[in-house]
Amino acid sequence: MILLLFIAFFVLLILGVPVGISLGVASIVTILWEGMVPLLLIPQKMFVSMNSFTLLAIPFFMLTGVIMDKSGLTQRLVNFADSIIGWTKGGMSYVSVTSGMMMGGISGSAPADTAALSSVMTPSMVKLGYPARFAAALQAASGSIGIIIPPSIPMVVLGGIASISVGKLFLGGIIPGILIGVLFMVAARIICTKNNYGVSKSNSFSFSYFIDSFKKAILPLFAPVIIVGGILTGAFTPTESSVIAVVYTLILGLFVYKSIKLRDLSSIFMEAVISSGNVLLIIAASSLFSWILVSHNFPQILSSLITSVSDSPFFIILVINLIFIIGGMFIEGLALLIMFVPILLPIAMGTGMDPIVFGVMIVINIAIGTLTPPVGVCLFVACSAAGVKLDHAMKSAIPFVLVLCFALVLIVMFPSIVTFIPSLIE
């Protein structure tokens, strides 16, 4: 049954069927073939997987990302980042990464952040002489930070299915997210220096531009402070923070900057509904897929297979990362997470790994998956905006994928990078 499940799933993927539908159809085919489970159980399992207070954060964070893009908040953050570092050699590449980090503290969605960054940054970079393929790869990498720095939709899902504190996962992602952003800048600096990219709009820091852009960006900059600060102080839960993010960004767009009108809300909400519906369909179908795996003892089979080769904690963690890195090339991150986290978390904890470290490690693996074809969603979004071929951008994205892999090594070797901030609130 497990073999039939995977064969049906990959055949549907090869045929170009969307991931959520492929997961659901493969699961239903397997259940029908076995003929031992009442069909009524299918909608029940799918509904129960989504009937969660924690998962309510997903549509609200999605909506926050759309509001930011449509109301011009993204442009304000980009301008502020540009005023700080855009005047240096290769400055626009630093602006992209810095903007991705700031946006990651508000929306929690890598594809949404990539789309917003690409629409603003790619044309500017191309005008300044950066190759379109490098600009696309950089926007994709910068957008991927959005699921590591809190808030993060994958962390919300992971916390819900694995019974791990979402708040601690959020806090655990702060230092790794900042570290990855800095490493992305170092990689961009090396690339720009080697290839002589990076003509800046001006050759010196402009204090007046900095003050002007800071004034325009100060209110959007408060959003991540409110979200993370509220979780740190216990004022509200991560799910409640998603609602606060929506209300805050709506107030800024409608009443403070007046960059969106009431008539725009229908299209904004519709875009968020479509994005959220796609994510929630994947969650529901993945849960059904995962339930079939568990009911046929796949966790025990996989655990025995891994430990039969070696019981070394290093080897086990390496295999877990390889499963997610290779799987992320073919399966959407949330689907992969729901399918394998319930199976692999007990194995990882058996090696002594902290569940918060495990969660952040998995989210970084998902970030790698957003940059690796054939299912590299952030790379697809960025290439579409830049009008470049996927294979060209993929070559430029390789250094950023290597940076994420290096970050994985660091947090496995030095787990305090993840656990330091969560430990402060225990």
N, C-alpha and C positions, 0 to 999 in steps of 0.2 A: 504493500500500500504506500509506503514511503517512497519507493522508487517510482511508482505511478504518479504520485503527487508532484515530484520534482520534474519528471519528464513532461507531464501536461503543462506545468508552469513555464518551463523553458521553451517548449514548442510555441506556446502562445506569445511569449516575449519575442521570439524570433520572427513570428508572423506580424509583429508590430502592434499587438494588442496592449493597451495601457496597463501599467503595473497593477493598479487596484483591481481591474477587471480580470486580469490574468490570475491573480492570487485567488479571487473568489471563484472563478470558473474551475480552476484546477482543484480547489477544495471540494466543490460540489460534485465534480466528476468522480473524484476519489470516494466520496461518501456514497454516491449512487452505485458505483462499482462494487463496493463492499456490501451494501444492502443491509446493514445491521443497525443503522442509526436512523431514527425518525427524522424526516425532512424538516419537521417543525423546529428541530434543534438548531438549524442553520440560522434563521433570523434571530432566534433567541441569543445565540452566541455572539452574533454580530452586534446586536443591540446592547448587550451587557458590556461589551468591550468599550463602547462609546458612552455608556451611562456613568460618567465620572465627573465629579466636580473639578478635579484637576485638569481634565481635558478641555474644560470650558475656556481655559486660557488661550487655546489655539486660535479660534476665530477672532478673539479680541486682539491678540498680537498681530494677526494677519491684517486686521482692519487698521491698526495703528500704522503699519508699514505703508498701506495705501494712502492714508491720510497724510503722512509725512511727504510722500511723493507728490501728491496732487496739490498740497497747500504750499509747496515751496520750502518746507522746513529742511529738506535734504540739501537744497541749494545754499541755504544759510549756513549749515554745518560745513559744507564744502568750502565756502568762501572763508570761513573762520580758519579752517585747517590750512587753506592757501596762504592766508596772511601770516601764519606762524612759520611755515616751512616751505611754502611754494616758491620762494625766491632763490633757494639753494640749487646747486647742480643736481639735476634729476628730481627737482622739487615736486613736480606734479605726481610722480610715483609715490612720494611720501604723503602727499595730500590724499591720494586715493586710499592708502592704507589707514591713515588717521581718520578719514571720513568713515571708512568701513567700521572702524572700532567704535566711533561715536554713535553711528547708526545701530550697531550691534547692541548697544546699551538701551535701545528703545524698542525695536521691532521683533527681534528673535527669529527672523526668517532669513536664511541665506539667499534663496532665490529672489525674494522681495528686495533685499539690500543690494544684490547684484544688479537687478533691473534699474533701481533708482540711481545707483552709482554710474552705470553704463550710460544712461541717458544724459547725465550731467558731465561726466569726466571724459568719456571716450572722444567726443568731438573736440574738446579742448586739447587733449593730448596729441591727437592727430595733427591739429593745426600747428602745434609747437614742434612737430617733427618726429614724434614717437611713432614707431611702426604700429599699425592697427592691430597686428597679431599680439604684440607685447601689451598694448593697452587693454585688449580683451582679456588676456590671461591675468593681468594685474587686477582688473575689476572683479573677475571671478574669484581670485584669491582673496581680495579685500572683502568681498561679500561673504565668503565662507567663514570669516571671523565672527559673523553675526550669530552663529549657533554655538559659539564657544563662550563669548562674553555674555553675561546675563542681561536680559532674559533670553531664554532659548527654548524654542518649540520642541526639539528632540529631547531636551532635558525634562520638559514637562511630561512628555510621553513616557520616557524611561522611568521617571519617578513614579508614574502611575502604575506601570505594569510590574515594576520590580519592588514596589513598596520602599523606595528610598526617598528621603526628604528632598523635595524639589528645591526648597530654600537652600539647603546645604549644597546641592548640586550647582545652583546658581552661584553661590559664593565660591565654590571650588573652581569655577571656571574663570574667575576674575584674573588671577595671576597668570595661568596658562594663556588666556586670551591676549593679555597685554604682552607677554613674552613672545607669542607667535607674531603679533603685530610688529614688534621691534625686529624680529628676525626677518620678517617679510621686507622691512625697510632696508636691512643690511643686504639681503639678496638683491633687491632692486638697485641699490647703490652700486654693487659689484657689476651688475648687468649694464647699467647706464654708463659707468666708467669704461668698461671694456668695449662697449659698442658706440660710445660717444653720443648717447641719448641725453636729452634733458636740457634743452634751451629753455630758460625761464623767461617769464614775461618781464621781469625786472631783475637786476643784479644785486639788489640790496633790500634789507628789511625796511618796510614802510610802517612807521609807528601809527600814522594817521589811518592807514588801511586796516591795521590790526585793531585799533580802537573802534573804528566804524563797523567792522565785521563782527567784533565781539559784542557790541551793543545789539546788533541784529540777531546774533545767535544765542544770546545769554538765556533766553527763555526756553528754546529747544534743548539747550545743554542741561537745563534743570530736570528734564524728563528722566534720564538714567539715574540722577541723584535721588529723585523722589522714589523711583522703583526700587533700586538697591537699598537706599536708606530705609525705606519702609519695611523691607524684608529683614534687614539687619536689626532694626529696633523692635520688630514684632508687631508693628502697627497694622500690617495686613499680610495676607498670604500671597504667594506668587500668583494665584488665580485672580485674587482681588486686585493685584498690581496691574494685571492686564487690562482690567476695566478702567482703572485710574489712568493708565497710559492713553486709552482711547478718549476719555473725557478731557484730559489735559491737552492732547494734540488737537482735538476738535475745537476747544475753546480758543487755542492759538490761531487756528486756521479761519474760524468763523468770525470771531469777535476782536481778537487782538490785531492780527495782520490783515484780516478780511480778504485773504487770498482765495478762499472758496466761498461759494454761496449755498444757500439752503437747497437750491435746485440741483446743485452738484452732488448732494448726498446720496441720491438714488443710485447714480452710477458708481460712486465710491463704495457703497454698501454691496452693490451687486458684484463688483470685482472681488471684494473680500469674501463674499459668499461662495463664489465659484472656486477661489483658491482654497478656502476652508473645506468645501465639499470634497475636493480632490484629496486633500490630506486625510479627512475623516473616513472616506471610502477606503483608502489604503490601510488605515488603522483597523477598520472593521474586518476587511478581508484578510489582513495579516493575522489577526487574532484567531480567525477560523482556521487558517493555515497552520498556525502555531499549535492550536488545540489538537489537530490531527497528529502532528509530529509527537506531541507529548503523550497522547493516548496510545500511540504505537511504540512507546519506549525509546524514542529517538535520543532523548537526553542521556539515557544510560548507555546506549550504543555508542554515541559520540564520545562520552566520557571514557568508556572502556577503550575505545580506539586510540584516544590521545594518550592515556596513561600507559597503555600497552607498549607504546614506543619509548616513552620516558616519563618518569614521575618528577622530573626537575621542574621547579616553579618557573624558571626562566623559559624552558621549552614550552610549557603549557601556556604562558602568557604570550609567547611568540606565535604559537598556533592560533590563539584567539584573535590576535591582531591580523594575522594573515587571512583568517576566515572573513573578517570584516573588510579588509583592504581589497581582497579579490572579489568578494561578494558585492562590494560597493561599486565595482565596475559594471555589474549587470543588474543589480537590484536597487531600487530607490531606498535611500537611507532609513526612512521611518519603517518601511516594510521589513528591511533587514534587521532593524533593531527589535521589532516586535517578534519576529520569527526566532531570533537566536539569543536575545538577552535572558529570557527565563531559563534557557538551557545552559548558557555559558556562565552566568553569574555565580551559581553554586560552585562550579568548577574553579573559577577564579578565586572565590573566597576560600576555597580549600587550600590554596597556595599561600593564604595569609593576606591577600590584597584587600585593602579597604574598599567597601562598596562605592564610596564617593569617588575614589581614584579610578575604580573600574568604570563608573558612569562617565567621567570626564574623558577617559581614554577612548571609550566607545564613541562619544560625540566627536572627538578629533578624527577618528576613523571615518565617521560619516562626512565630516568636512573634506577629507581626502576624496571620498566618493563623489562629492559635488564637482570635483576637478578632473575626474578620470572617465573618459568615454568607455563604453557607449552610453552610459546613463549619467554623465556628468552634467547635472541640471544647471549649475552656475556657469559652467563653460558654454553650454548651449545658449543660455540667455545673453551672455556677454558677446559671443560670436554673432548672434543675431543682430545685436545693437551695433556692432562694429562692422558688420558686413564682411567678415573674414571666414575662411574655411576652418572647420573644426580641427583638422590635422595640423594646420599651421599654428593655431593658438595653443594646441596641446603641447607642441615642442617648447613654446615659450612658458608654459605652465609648469614644466618639469621641475625647475628650481624651487617653486613654491610648494609642490608636492613633497619634495625632499625636505623642505623646512618643516612641514607638518609631521613627516616621519621622524625627524630629529626631535621634535617636541614630544612625540610618543615615547621615545627612548628616555628623554629627560624625566618625564613624570613617572615612568616605571622605576627608574633608578633612584629618583629623589621625590617620593610621594608627598613630602611636606610642601612641595610647590602647590599641590592641590589642597591639602588638608589644613594649611596654616590658617587661612581666614575662617573656614567653618569651625575650627577649634576654638576660636576666640569667642564664639557665642554659645558654647556648650555650658 
